[in-house]
Amino acid sequence: MDSLTTLYEEIQERRVQPKAGSYTAYLFDQGLDKILKKVGEETTEVVIAAKNADKTELVSESADLLYHLLVLLVEQEVSLSEVEAELAQRQGKVSETKERRTITDL
């Protein structure tokens, strides 16, 4: 079992059996808006670390982003296997920019 799967399962367990003082339990208690805010913050921090060419910070912020993304997936009841299946479906395909949806709602 890889570390992302292990972490995902630990987050699932924290959702079902919260531990007092746990940051993960805190996020679930605060709800979707707080989780989304943290995903957004960590995404920005990853971008800044990459832009600053700070590899150590990029690794650290990427770990934070992956953690918060996993919390979001658990909150929304999306399994890692669903994400993996989507990635597998995309593997080897070439898409053109014109095939991408336009972002209109921000």
C-alpha positions as CSV (number, residue, x, y, z in Angstrom):
1,M,0.0,0.0,0.0
2,D,1.4,3.4,-0.9
3,S,1.7,6.4,1.3
4,L,-1.2,8.3,-0.3
5,T,-3.5,5.3,0.1
6,T,-2.4,5.0,3.8
7,L,-3.0,8.7,4.4
8,Y,-6.4,8.6,2.6
9,E,-7.5,5.7,4.9
10,E,-6.3,7.5,8.0
11,I,-8.3,10.6,7.0
12,Q,-11.3,8.4,6.4
13,E,-10.9,6.9,9.9
14,R,-10.6,10.4,11.4
15,R,-13.9,11.4,9.7
16,V,-15.7,8.4,11.2
17,Q,-13.8,8.4,14.6
18,P,-12.6,11.9,15.3
19,K,-9.8,12.3,17.8
20,A,-9.9,15.3,20.1
21,G,-7.4,17.9,19.0
22,S,-6.9,16.4,15.6
23,Y,-6.4,18.9,12.8
24,T,-8.2,16.5,10.4
25,A,-11.2,16.3,12.7
26,Y,-11.1,20.1,13.0
27,L,-11.3,20.4,9.2
28,F,-14.3,18.0,9.0
29,D,-16.0,19.9,11.9
30,Q,-15.6,23.2,10.0
31,G,-17.1,21.7,6.8
32,L,-16.6,22.0,3.1
33,D,-16.0,25.7,2.9
34,K,-13.0,25.5,5.3
35,I,-11.6,22.5,3.5
36,L,-11.9,24.3,0.1
37,K,-10.3,27.4,1.6
38,K,-7.3,25.3,2.7
39,V,-7.0,23.6,-0.7
40,G,-7.0,27.0,-2.3
41,E,-4.4,28.4,0.1
42,E,-2.1,25.4,-0.3
43,T,-2.4,25.5,-4.1
44,T,-1.3,29.2,-4.0
45,E,1.6,28.2,-1.8
46,V,2.7,25.5,-4.2
47,V,2.7,28.0,-7.1
48,I,4.7,30.5,-5.1
49,A,7.3,27.9,-4.1
50,A,7.6,26.8,-7.7
51,K,7.9,30.3,-8.9
52,N,10.6,31.0,-6.3
53,A,12.5,27.9,-7.4
54,D,12.6,26.7,-3.8
55,K,12.6,22.9,-4.1
56,T,12.5,22.3,-0.3
57,E,9.4,24.6,0.0
58,L,7.9,23.1,-3.1
59,V,8.1,19.6,-1.6
60,S,6.7,20.8,1.7
61,E,3.8,22.7,0.2
62,S,3.0,19.9,-2.2
63,A,2.7,17.6,0.7
64,D,0.3,20.1,2.4
65,L,-1.7,20.3,-0.8
66,L,-2.0,16.6,-1.3
67,Y,-3.1,16.2,2.3
68,H,-5.8,18.8,2.0
69,L,-6.9,17.4,-1.4
70,L,-7.3,14.0,0.2
71,V,-9.4,15.6,3.0
72,L,-11.6,17.1,0.3
73,L,-12.0,13.8,-1.5
74,V,-13.0,12.0,1.7
75,E,-15.4,14.9,2.5
76,Q,-17.0,14.5,-0.9
77,E,-16.9,10.7,-0.7
78,V,-14.7,10.4,-3.8
79,S,-12.4,7.3,-3.5
80,L,-8.8,7.2,-4.6
81,S,-9.7,4.4,-7.0
82,E,-12.2,6.7,-8.8
83,V,-9.4,9.3,-9.3
84,E,-7.0,6.5,-10.4
85,A,-9.5,5.2,-12.9
86,E,-9.9,8.7,-14.3
87,L,-6.2,9.0,-14.7
88,A,-5.9,5.6,-16.3
89,Q,-8.7,6.5,-18.8
90,R,-6.7,9.6,-19.8
91,Q,-3.4,7.8,-20.1
92,G,-1.9,7.9,-23.6
93,K,-4.6,10.2,-24.9
94,V,-3.8,13.5,-26.6
95,S,-6.2,16.4,-26.1
96,E,-6.2,19.7,-27.7
97,T,-6.6,23.0,-25.9
98,K,-9.9,23.6,-27.8
99,E,-11.3,20.4,-26.2
100,R,-10.9,21.9,-22.7
101,R,-13.9,23.5,-21.0
102,T,-13.8,27.3,-20.6
103,I,-13.7,28.5,-17.0
104,T,-16.5,31.0,-16.7
105,D,-17.5,30.7,-13.0
106,L,-14.9,31.9,-10.5
